[in-house]
C-alpha cells in the first residue's frame, strides 16, 4: 500500500498546484483583463475536495491522524494489541460507510450538471468514495501489520 499512498500524496500535491494556478488565473483575469473566467473558481473548489480526500486517506495510512496513544501505550501488551486492532477496524468501518454514502450520493447527483464546469455534481461525492475505499484498504494494512508484529512505514520516506 506504500506505493498507492505515495501516488495519492503526489496526486494531491499536483492538484494543490493546480488549485494555486486556477486561483491565480482567476485573479489575473478579473483584475488585469477585466474578464473573470467562470470555470476557474469551480475547478479550484472541485480540486479542494479531492486534495482533502486524498490527504485524509494518506493521513490514515501514515498514522497522521489524531489519536490518543498515551492511554493505549499504558495497557498490557495483549490488551494493547486488541485495542489497536479495534481502533483500525473502527476506522475501516468509518471508511466503508464513507465510501458507501459517497457512492449513494454520487449516483443520486450524477445527472445534475454544474453550470460553471459542465461536469456532474456527483463528481463532488466521488471524492468520498475514493477516500473511503483508500481508508478501508490502509486500515486493513495496519491490522495485518499489527497481527504480524510489523510496522507500517510512512510512504513519504
C-alpha positions in Angstrom: 0.0 0.0 0.0 3.0 2.3 0.3 3.1 2.9 -3.4 -0.6 3.6 -3.6 -0.2 6.0 -0.6 2.7 7.8 -2.2 0.9 8.1 -5.5 -2.1 9.6 -3.7 0.2 12.0 -2.0 1.9 13.0 -5.3 -1.5 13.4 -7.0 -2.8 15.6 -4.1 0.3 17.8 -4.4 -0.2 18.1 -8.2 -3.9 19.1 -7.6 -2.8 21.6 -5.0 -0.5 23.3 -7.5 -3.5 23.2 -10.0 -5.6 25.0 -7.4 -3.0 27.7 -7.0 -2.8 28.1 -10.8 -6.6 28.3 -11.1 -6.9 30.9 -8.4 -4.1 33.0 -9.9 -5.6 32.7 -13.4 -8.9 33.9 -12.0 -7.3 36.9 -10.2 -5.3 37.9 -13.2 -8.4 37.5 -15.4 -10.5 39.6 -13.1 -8.1 42.5 -12.2 -5.8 42.6 -15.3 -8.1 41.8 -18.2 -11.5 42.6 -16.5 -12.7 39.2 -17.7 -13.3 36.7 -14.9 -13.0 33.1 -16.1 -16.1 31.4 -14.7 -14.7 27.9 -14.6 -11.6 28.7 -12.5 -13.3 29.0 -9.1 -15.5 25.9 -9.8 -12.4 23.9 -10.7 -10.5 25.1 -7.7 -13.3 24.1 -5.4 -13.6 20.7 -7.1 -9.9 20.1 -6.7 -10.0 21.1 -3.0 -12.4 18.2 -2.4 -10.0 15.7 -4.0 -6.9 17.1 -2.3 -8.7 16.8 1.1 -9.9 13.3 0.4 -6.5 12.0 -0.7 -4.8 13.8 2.2 -7.2 12.2 4.7 -6.6 8.7 3.3 -2.8 9.2 3.3 -3.1 10.5 6.8 -4.8 7.3 7.9 -2.1 5.2 6.2 0.8 7.2 7.6 -0.8 7.5 11.1 -1.0 11.3 10.7 -4.5 11.4 12.2 -5.3 12.4 15.8 -5.0 9.6 18.3 -4.9 9.0 22.0 -1.9 6.7 22.0 -0.8 7.6 25.6 -3.7 5.7 27.1 -3.3 2.7 24.8 0.5 2.5 25.4 -0.1 2.1 29.2 -2.1 -1.1 28.6 -0.6 -4.6 28.8 0.8 -5.9 25.5 -2.0 -8.4 24.8 -4.8 -5.9 25.5 -3.0 -3.1 23.7 -2.8 -5.2 20.5 -6.5 -5.9 20.7 -7.4 -2.2 21.3 -5.2 -1.1 18.4 -6.8 -3.7 16.1 -10.2 -2.5 17.2 -9.3 1.1 16.5 -8.1 0.3 13.0 -11.3 -1.8 12.5 -13.4 1.1 13.5 -11.5 3.4 11.2 -12.1 0.9 8.4 -15.8 0.8 9.2 -15.9 4.6 9.0 -14.1 4.5 5.7 -16.6 1.9 4.4 -19.5 4.0 5.5 -17.9 7.0 3.9 -17.4 5.1 0.6 -20.9 3.7 0.6 -22.6 7.0 1.4 -20.4 8.8 -1.1 -21.4 6.3 -3.8 -25.1 6.7 -2.9 -24.8 10.5 -3.4 -22.6 10.1 -6.5 -25.3 8.1 -8.2 -28.1 10.4 -7.0 -26.4 13.5 -8.2 -24.7 12.3 -11.4 -27.4 13.6 -13.6 -27.2 17.1 -12.2 -24.7 19.2 -14.0 -22.6 22.0 -12.6 -23.2 25.1 -14.7 -19.7 26.6 -14.4 -17.8 23.4 -15.2 -20.3 21.3 -17.2 -19.5 18.2 -15.1 -21.8 16.1 -12.9 -22.4 17.3 -9.4 -21.8 13.6 -8.4 -18.1 14.3 -9.0 -18.1 16.1 -5.7 -19.2 13.0 -3.9 -16.9 10.7 -5.8 -14.1 12.1 -3.7 -15.7 10.5 -0.6 -15.8 7.1 -2.4 -12.1 7.4 -3.3 -11.1 8.4 0.2 -13.3 5.9 1.9 -12.0 3.0 -0.2 -8.4 4.0 0.5 -9.1 4.4 4.2 -10.5 0.8 4.3 -7.5 -0.5 2.4 -5.0 1.3 4.6 -6.8 0.3 7.8 -6.7 -3.3 6.7 -2.9 -2.9 6.1 -2.5 -1.6 9.6 -4.4 -4.6 11.1 -2.4 -7.1 9.1 0.8 -5.4 10.2 -0.3 -5.5 13.9 -1.1 -9.2 13.7 2.3 -9.8 12.1 4.1 -7.5 14.6 5.4 -5.3 11.8 5.4 -1.6 11.4 3.8 0.4 8.6 6.4 2.8 7.4 5.1 6.2 6.1 5.0 6.4 2.3 6.8 9.7 2.2 10.1 8.2 3.4 
